[in-house]
Amino acid sequence: MKRLYVFIFIVICMISCKTESQKCLESQNYLKAFSKGLNADLPPANAFLIFFISLENGEMMQVNNVVLQHIYFNNYKNDFSFEDFVCLLYSNELKIDATILKKYEERCIVFKLDKHIVNYSTTELKKTFCDNTENYWVLKNNLQKNIQMSVLYTFSKNKFYVSFNDPAGNYVINEKI
């Protein structure tokens, strides 16, 4: 009987390990874009990309790829590889303490996720909140901050690349980089 319990425990452990690694495998191509040009001394190659981080207090934070890599190098490089760090953040398994983010608050947006919007399909998001161009979508500027950020978060969770077009002052959503 003892052997049966040990066997069941081992099987459960193997399944849970596979599930965790599967989450990263499914998003691996998407997440690779955030690690291009990884260097503690230089800005990343895709500095314009936006990433979303869950905070311990239940709020979300929108950061650009420069801030994401600063957070990693200043706080987590001894604990995880950058790829594992990004995967844990993307799957909401790692929540960042808000005190770590204090020095980045000028360059980030903190918001409450709108639970209604995260249930929209990407087709609904595009029709409702975006203007379409030939190769990408532009988020409408007349939205409240929480709605705007929740729409961008939902696109991101569906593996769309989100960036901010500084000269035009709007958010751009792409399927590919």
C-alpha positions as CSV (number, residue, x, y, z in Angstrom):
1,M,0.0,0.0,0.0
2,K,2.9,2.3,0.8
3,R,4.4,1.7,-2.6
4,L,1.1,2.7,-4.2
5,Y,1.1,6.0,-2.4
6,V,4.7,6.7,-3.4
7,F,3.9,5.8,-7.0
8,I,0.9,8.1,-7.1
9,F,2.9,10.9,-5.5
10,I,5.6,10.6,-8.1
11,V,3.1,10.6,-11.0
12,I,1.4,13.7,-9.6
13,C,4.8,15.4,-9.3
14,M,5.7,14.5,-12.9
15,I,2.4,15.8,-14.2
16,S,2.7,19.1,-12.4
17,C,6.3,19.6,-13.6
18,K,5.2,19.0,-17.2
19,T,2.3,21.4,-16.8
20,E,4.6,24.2,-15.7
21,S,7.1,23.6,-18.5
22,Q,4.3,23.3,-21.0
23,K,3.1,26.8,-20.2
24,C,6.4,28.2,-21.1
25,L,6.7,26.0,-24.2
26,E,3.4,27.2,-25.6
27,S,4.5,30.9,-25.1
28,Q,8.2,30.4,-25.9
29,N,8.3,32.0,-29.3
30,Y,6.3,35.0,-28.0
31,L,8.5,35.4,-24.9
32,K,11.8,35.1,-26.9
33,A,11.2,38.7,-28.2
34,F,11.7,40.1,-24.7
35,S,15.1,38.5,-24.3
36,K,16.7,39.7,-27.5
37,G,19.8,41.7,-26.8
38,L,19.8,40.8,-23.1
39,N,22.6,42.8,-21.5
40,A,22.9,44.4,-18.1
41,D,24.7,47.4,-19.6
42,L,22.8,48.1,-22.8
43,P,19.1,48.6,-23.7
44,P,17.4,45.5,-25.1
45,A,16.9,45.2,-28.9
46,N,13.1,45.3,-28.4
47,A,13.0,48.1,-25.9
48,F,9.7,49.3,-27.2
49,L,7.8,46.1,-26.2
50,I,5.4,46.3,-23.3
51,F,5.0,43.6,-20.7
52,F,2.5,43.2,-17.9
53,I,3.4,42.2,-14.3
54,S,1.1,41.0,-11.5
55,L,1.8,42.8,-8.2
56,E,1.4,41.3,-4.8
57,N,-1.4,43.7,-4.0
58,G,-3.6,42.4,-6.8
59,E,-2.9,45.2,-9.2
60,M,-1.1,45.0,-12.5
61,M,1.8,47.0,-13.8
62,Q,2.6,47.8,-17.4
63,V,6.3,48.1,-18.1
64,N,8.5,48.5,-21.2
65,N,11.2,46.0,-21.9
66,V,13.9,48.2,-20.6
67,V,12.3,48.4,-17.2
68,L,11.6,44.6,-17.3
69,Q,15.3,43.9,-17.8
70,H,16.3,46.4,-15.1
71,I,14.0,44.6,-12.6
72,Y,15.5,41.3,-13.5
73,F,19.2,42.4,-13.3
74,N,18.7,44.4,-10.1
75,N,16.5,41.8,-8.2
76,Y,16.2,38.4,-9.8
77,K,19.3,37.5,-11.8
78,N,20.7,35.3,-9.0
79,D,17.4,33.4,-8.7
80,F,16.3,32.7,-12.3
81,S,17.5,32.8,-15.8
82,F,15.8,35.7,-17.7
83,E,13.8,33.2,-19.7
84,D,12.4,31.6,-16.5
85,F,11.8,35.0,-15.0
86,V,9.8,36.2,-18.0
87,C,7.9,32.9,-18.1
88,L,7.0,33.1,-14.4
89,L,5.8,36.6,-14.8
90,Y,3.8,35.8,-18.0
91,S,2.0,32.9,-16.3
92,N,1.4,35.1,-13.2
93,E,3.3,32.6,-11.0
94,L,5.7,35.3,-9.9
95,K,4.3,38.4,-8.4
96,I,6.6,41.4,-7.8
97,D,6.6,43.2,-4.5
98,A,5.4,46.8,-5.1
99,T,8.4,48.1,-3.0
100,I,10.8,46.8,-5.6
101,L,8.9,48.8,-8.3
102,K,8.9,52.1,-6.4
103,K,12.0,53.4,-8.4
104,Y,10.3,52.5,-11.7
105,E,6.9,54.1,-10.9
106,E,7.6,57.2,-13.1
107,R,8.1,54.9,-16.1
108,C,5.2,52.4,-15.5
109,I,1.5,52.3,-15.3
110,V,-0.3,50.6,-12.4
111,F,-3.9,49.6,-12.9
112,K,-6.7,47.3,-11.8
113,L,-7.5,44.6,-14.4
114,D,-11.0,44.8,-15.7
115,K,-12.3,41.2,-15.4
116,H,-15.0,41.8,-18.0
117,I,-12.5,42.8,-20.7
118,V,-10.2,39.8,-20.2
119,N,-13.0,37.6,-21.4
120,Y,-13.2,39.3,-24.8
121,S,-11.9,37.4,-27.8
122,T,-9.2,39.2,-29.8
123,T,-11.7,39.7,-32.6
124,E,-14.0,41.5,-30.2
125,L,-11.1,43.6,-28.8
126,K,-10.1,44.6,-32.3
127,K,-13.6,45.6,-33.3
128,T,-14.5,47.4,-30.1
129,F,-11.3,49.1,-29.0
130,C,-9.0,49.4,-32.0
131,D,-8.5,51.1,-35.3
132,N,-7.2,48.9,-38.0
133,T,-4.4,49.6,-40.4
134,E,-2.8,47.3,-43.0
135,N,-0.4,45.4,-40.7
136,Y,-1.4,46.3,-37.1
137,W,-4.0,47.7,-34.8
138,V,-4.0,51.0,-33.0
139,L,-5.7,51.3,-29.6
140,K,-8.2,54.1,-29.5
141,N,-7.1,57.0,-27.3
142,N,-10.5,57.9,-25.8
143,L,-10.5,55.0,-23.3
144,Q,-10.2,55.1,-19.5
145,K,-6.8,54.0,-18.2
146,N,-8.0,50.7,-16.6
147,I,-9.9,49.8,-19.8
148,Q,-7.0,50.7,-22.0
149,M,-4.5,48.7,-20.0
150,S,-6.9,45.7,-19.6
151,V,-7.4,45.6,-23.4
152,L,-3.6,45.7,-23.9
153,Y,-3.1,43.1,-21.2
154,T,-5.6,40.8,-22.9
155,F,-3.9,41.2,-26.3
156,S,-0.6,40.4,-24.6
157,K,-2.0,37.2,-23.0
158,N,-3.1,36.2,-26.4
159,K,0.5,36.5,-27.6
160,F,0.1,39.8,-29.5
161,Y,3.0,42.3,-29.2
162,V,2.1,45.6,-27.7
163,S,4.2,48.7,-28.0
164,F,3.9,52.4,-27.5
165,N,4.4,54.7,-30.5
166,D,5.9,57.8,-28.7
167,P,5.7,60.3,-31.6
168,A,2.1,59.4,-32.4
169,G,1.1,59.0,-28.7
170,N,-0.7,55.7,-29.1
171,Y,-0.5,52.0,-28.4
172,V,0.2,49.6,-31.3
173,I,-0.8,45.9,-31.4
174,N,1.0,43.5,-33.7
175,E,0.7,39.7,-34.3
176,K,4.4,39.6,-35.3
177,I,7.5,41.7,-34.7
